[in-house]
Amino acid sequence: MTVVVAIDAGTTGVRAIAFDHQGLPVCSSYREFTQFFPQPGWVEHDADEIWDAVQLVLAELKTALDATSETIAAIGITDQRETIVAWDRSSGKPRHRAIVWQDRRTADYCAQLEAKGALELVRSTTGLVLDPYFSGTKAHWLLNEGGITPDSSIAIGTIDSWLIWKLTDGAVHATDATNASRTMLFDIRSGEWSDELCELLEIPRHVLPEVVPSSGRIGITASSCALGTGIPISGVAGDQQASLFGQACFEPGMAKNTYGTGSFVLMNVGATCPPPVEGLLTTVAWSLPSATGASQLTYAYEGAIFVTGSGVQWLRDGLHVIENSNEVTALASSVASTDGVVVVPAFTGLGSPWWDPYARGTILGITRGTTAAHIARAMLESIAFQTRDVVDAMTNAGGLELRSLRADGGAASDFVLQLQADQLGVPVHRPTVPETTALGAAYLAGLAEGVWGSLDDITANWAVDVTIEPTTDRTLIDLGHQQWLRGVERSRGWAKESPNT
């Protein structure tokens, strides 16, 4: 049997999964790696440690596959997107720890750029906002405060680029358009690095990787790869875009939400890049070869929600109203409503569509009769409310009708999905294969190597585990949402400290 191996290089660990022709996992392996916090607001990774973790999970996968005589058709890579690495082309060694997407050290530099009037250029060219979240200002820091001289031996890239370099023993320095679109250096309309933005951020073009399609042969593994030599590396995508692909959201208006610590809602908006929308990011969903051989870009709106599953963790670790996160559903469902209680979990500000770093968490509507169950239910309702806010912004901006939502992630319980279906007024589907991020990377690689012949083959593999239909009266639902919006307004602008503190 032929399998496709996906390498999922996340923020806290690396997972490798082998998928068969039906898109089902055959075997997998996982390793965590170290998080470094050298200063408040700084987050770093050791790129060598990430590579060592990749080698370990691939070695374990190879042992399992050899025992059952499966052959590997291709490798797909998905990664944590905005995290940036600089390394020496000659030695293959990192020149500095990787700066992680969560890192806020370039907040002041972003403010300086905005004061110079650079926001409009960034928005119109990249679809992003001026924020230290993205890779470009991190690369600027490495080449200035980080003490790295951008000579001919320096390579800079996101984690996918680093892994491609290591897997090919330095033969290929490449990234795909989805990861490039998160750097704040990439023109998402032309599909090329922006000379104007590279000049603005003082990033020489020669240090950047070649931008290749998300699906297509990039290189082959060298003998140093734990899986063996000569295996095609044929698929690359950032984690959220890979999840959108793994959920088979191939038509405009199709959307997915990953319910994790936070949530990321992505909606396919088609092959024409839309204008920037206040409160949302515009990103490359994927790039596939067209009939002419040129790369065809597909775009997505993206909304980032900072607190969903971490709100449940706060109920457990902060308020101690539950001992285990799995207990929250039973507690929340023990009451029929919140009795007017609203929780706005703006613990670190509000993300899409508000983008308010000064917002702070609020609990409103408390009476003497309020119990832990009411607060737990209000916390879970906040997950559905925040997703509705993002989806409403997307549908209003793009004129696209949402007919259903595809859900994945550890916080996507039946109870939460019922709340979500009621708020959106559409069915919510959870697939049988929950590892949609890794699956998307595998599909992109296997599509390039003929394991799957078309997007239709991938769509045929997508199968529903649970479908939740909306059940509640829309009038009551809309009244609840209006009350939520009142709570959001009271949470906004509460704190006045700098966004990087």
N, C-alpha and C positions, 0 to 999 in steps of 0.2 A: 504494500500500500504506500502511496505517495502522500507526504504531508508537507505543509508549509509552516515554518517556524517564525513566530513573532517574538521580537525582543521589545518589551515594554519597560523603558527606563523612566521610572516615575521620580517623584520628589523624595521619597524616603526609602525606596528599594527598587530592585530590578526583578522582573518576572520574565520567564521564557515559556511559551506555550506552543505546542505542536498541534495544528488543526488538520482534520481530514477533509475530504472533498465535500462533505456535507456541512462543513463549518463547525464541526464538533471538536472539542478539545480531546486529544489523545493522552497527553501527559504534560506536566508543567513542573517548574522549579522556581523558587523565590529566594532572594537574599536582600536584607536591609544593608544600608550603608550609613556612614556617620553624618550628622548635621553639625556644622560649626557655626558658632555665634560669636565672632571676635569682638564685636561692639554692639551696643543697642541698635536695633534696626538693620544689622548686617547679618546675612545668611550665606554660607559658603559650603561647597562640596569639594572633596578631593577627587579630581577627574580620574586619577589612576585607580582609586578605590572603586569608582563606578565601573571602570574597565575590568578590574579583578572580579567584581561581582557578576558582570556579564559572562566572563570566562567560566566562573563556577556554575552558574545556572545552565549554560550551554553544555558543559561537561556532563552534568547530571542528566540533561535531556538526551544527550548522545548515548549514554549508557542505557537509558530506558528504550530508546528507539532501536538501538542495535539488538536488544534482546527480542524484539518483535519483528525485525527485518524490514522496518519502514525505511524508505528512502526520502531524502529531503529535496524538494523541488526548488525551493527558494527561501529567502529570509526577508521578512519585513521588519521595519524599525518604527516604533513610535516613542515619543519622548515628552519631557516636561516643558517643551516649547522655549520660553524666554531665557532660560538659564544659559550663560555664555562661558566659553572656555577659550583660553589662548595657549598655544603650545608651539614648540620648536619643531620645524619640519625635519631637521637633520637628526635630532635625538629622539623625536617622538614624545618628549616629556613636557608636561604642563609647565608654563612659566608663572603661573599664579593659580591659587584655588579658583574653581568655578564660582562665579557670582550667580546666585539663585534668583529665580523670578520673584521671590518674596522680598528680596533685599531692597532697602529704601535709601541707600547711601547717596544716590544721585538726585534726591528730591530737590535740593537747592539748585543744582544745575538745570533741572527741568524748569524750575521757577525762573531762572535767568533766561532760558530760551524763550519761555512764554512772554517775559517782559520785553524781549527783543522782537516780538511779533511772529514767532516761528510756528505758533499753534495752527494757523490756517494752512500753512504748507504741509505740516505733519498730517492734519486731518484729511486734506484733499488728496494727498499722495498715498498715504498708507492706510487710511481708514481707522487709525488709532487716535489716542489722545496723548498729550505730553505727560507721561507718568514714568517713574522709575521702574515700574513693572516690566517695561519692554527692554529689549536687549541693547539698543543703540547707545543709550547713555552709559550703560554698564561697560560696553567696549571702549567708549571714550575715557572712562575712569581708568581702565586697565592700561591704556596707552598714555596716560598722563600721571595721575596719582599712583597708579599701580606700578609705575617705573618700567614698563615694557616699551622698548624701542621698536617701532614698526618696520624693521628691515625685511629683507627678502626671505629670511628664515622663519618669520612669524606667520602662523595661521590662526584665524579666529573663527569660531562657529558655535552653533548651538550643540546640544548633547548628541543629536543625530549625526552631525558632522564629525564630531570626535569619535563616535563609534564606527562610522564608515571608514575613517582614516585608520583606526586600529585594526578593524576586520580585514582591510586590504593591505595592511602593513605599509601604509603611507602612499599607496598608489593613487588614491582618489580623495580629493577634498571637495565635498559636495553637500548640498542640502536640497530640500524640495521647497516648492513655493509656499506651502502652508507654514512651515517654520520660518522661512524668509519673511513672510508677511507679518511676523510678530517681532521683528527686529527694530522697526521704525527707520529702516534704511531701504525698504523695498517698495517700488512703485507697483501697486496691486493692479493697475490697469495695463501697463506695458509688460508686466511679468519680468522685470529686470531690476537690478540694483539702481537706486536713484543717485546720480552723480551729485545733484543739488543737496540731498540729505547727507550723503557721505562727506561732502565738503563742510556742511553745517556742523556735523558732529566730529569732524576731523578724523575720519576713518578711511585709510587708503584702500582703494578697491582691491589691490593685489593680496590683501590679507584675508579677504572674504571667500567663501566657497562658491563653486559653480552652482547655479540653480538648475535643478533637473526636475522632470515630471515626478509626481507622487507615485506613479506606476510606470515602471520601465527599468531595464537592467542598468544599474549604476556601476557595478563592479562585481568581482568574485572574491571569495574569501581566500586569504593567504594561509600558508601552512601553520602560522601561529594561532589561528582561530581554533577554539576547542571543539567545534563541530567538524573540523576537517577542511581541506582545501578544495577550491573550485566550485563552491556553492554560490549561485547567483544571489546578489543583494538587489532586490527588484521592487521594493516598496518602502516609502517613507511618508510619514505624516505626523504632525503634532497630535497630542493625545486627544484633544476635544474634536478635532477634525476627523481623526481616525474613528472615534466613537460614532460620529455622524455617518461615516461610510459603513461602519460595522452594523449600524442600525438600518442600513439600506434606504436612507433618506435621499433618494436620487432625483426626486421631482421638486420643483419650486413649491414652497409652502409646507413641505414636510419638515418636521422639527423633532429634536430629541432634547431631553434634559437628563443630565447626570447628577443624581442626588448623592452627594458625598459630604465631606466636611463643609464645603460650600456647594454651590450648584452652578453649572454652566449650561445655558440654553443656547442651542445653535439652530438656526432655521436656514435651509437651502433657499437662496433667492435667485438661482439660475446663472446663466452665462454672461449676463450684463452687469457690470459693477454698478451698484446703486450709489447715489450721492450720500455723504455722511449724514447720520441721523443723531440728533441730540440724545445722549444717554446710552447709545449703543455703539458697539464696535463693528466695523465692516472688515471681514477677513477672507482670505482664500480658503475655500472648503477643501479643494483638491485640484490637481491638474492631471489630466489624462491625455494621452496622444489622440489626435483627431485622425480622420480619414486621410488627410493630406500629410500626416506625419508631424505637423506642428502641435504644440501643447495647447490644449483647451482648458482655460481656467473656469472653475465654478466657484461662486461666491456664497457667503453666508453672513447673516447678522448674528452677532454674539452678545449675550448678556451675562455678566458675571455677578453672581449672588454670593456674598461673603459668608453668610452664616445659615446653614441648614442643619446638617448632622451635628455640627459643633454646638448648636443650641441645645440639643439633647444631651451632649456631653456636659454642658454647663449645669443642666438640671441634675445630672448625676454627681459631678465633682464639686460644683459651686454651691448648689442649694441642698444637695443630698436628699432630694425627694424620691430618688430611685437609686438602687444599688447597681443595677445593670441596665445598659441602654435598651436592651430588649424589653424591659418592663414598661417603657413609656407608653406603648400602645394600649396595654390593658388599663393603665392609670387614666390616660386621656379618654378612652372610650367608656369609662365608668360614669361619666356625666354626659348628658344629651347635648349640652352646649357649654360655652365658656361663661354664660351668665353676664355677658357684656365685657369680660376681661379681654384686653388686647395686649399682646407682647410684640414689641418691635425689637428684634435682636440685633441692633446696630452696635455691636460690641466694638468694632473697629471702623465705624462709619458705615455708610450705605453704598453699595455698588450700583449696578444698573437697575433702573434707568436714572437713578438720582445722582450718583457720583458725588456724594456729600461726605467728605472725610471728617466733618465736624459733628455729624449726627452721633448720638449715643443711645444705648438701649433704654427702652422704657417699658414699664408695665402699667397699664391704665385700666380704669374701671373696677378697681378693687373695692369690695365691701366686706363687712364683717362675716358674710357668708362665703367668701372666696376660700377655696381649698387648693391643695397642691394639684388636684385633678384638673381644676379649671385652668391653672397656669400651664400645666402640661399640654392640655388640649390647645390652648392659645398658642403655645410654642409650635406645635405641629401645624396649626392653621397658618402660622406665619410663613411656613415653607410654601404652602399653596398660594398664599397671597403674593409673595415676592415673585414667584414664577408667573402668576397672572400679570403682574405689572410689566414684566419683561416681554411676555408674549403680546400683550396689548400694544406695547410700543412697536414691536416688530410688525404686527398686522396692520397697524395704522400707518406705519411708514411705507411698507412695501405694497399695500393693497392686496395682500395675499390672504386667503381664507385658511385658517387652521382647521383641518378636519379631524386630526387626532394628534396625540403626543406620544412619542416612544420614550420610555423611561428605563434608566439603568442606575446602578450605584447602590451602595449599602444602605442608604436611608430610604430607598424606594419600597417601603412596606405597603401592604394592601390598604391599610388605614390612610396613610399619606396619599396614596394614589386615588383613593375615593374622594378625599378632600380636593385633590387636584382636578379630577374629572368634573366635580361639581362647580368649581370656580371657573374652569375654562369652558364648560358646556360641551365638551367633546370627549370621546373615549380616550383612555390612557392605556397603552399597551406595554407590558414588560416581557421581553423575549426569553426564550428558553436558555439561551447562552448569555450569561450576565457579563462575561469578559469582552464587552463590545469594543473597547479600545484596542486590545491586542488583536481581536478578530478583524477589525478594520485594516490594521497593518498587514495581516496575513492575506486578506482579500486583495489589497493593492499589489502585493508581491505576486500572488498566485495568478492574478489577472494578466500580469505582464508575461508570465511564463506558461500560460495556456492551461493552468490547473482549472480555472474557470474561464469560460469562453466569452462571457459578456456580463453586463450589469444585471441582465435578466436571470442569469444563473445564480447570482448572489441573492437577488430578491427572492428566488424560489427557495433558498436555504433559510431565509428569515422566518422564524416560527414564534408564535405567541405562547408564553407560559400563562399569563393572566391578562384579561381585558376587563377594565373597570369602566362601567358606563355611568354618566351623570344621572343622578336620581332626585336631587332636591329642587324645590321650587326656585326658579330664577329670581323671583322678587326677594326672597329671603337671602339668597346668595349675594345678590347685588347690594343689599342693605348691609350685610356683613363686610363686604369689600369696602363700601363707603366709610364704615366705621374704622376699618384698618387704615384707610388713607388719612383719616383724621389723626390717628395715632402716629403715622409717619410724619405728618407736619409738625407734631409736637416734639418729635425726636430730633428733627433737623436743626442744625446750627447750635446744638447744645454746648459743645466744647469749642473753645477758641484757640487751642494750642495748634502748633504747626502740624500738618499731615504726617511728617516724618518722625514725630515723637511718640 
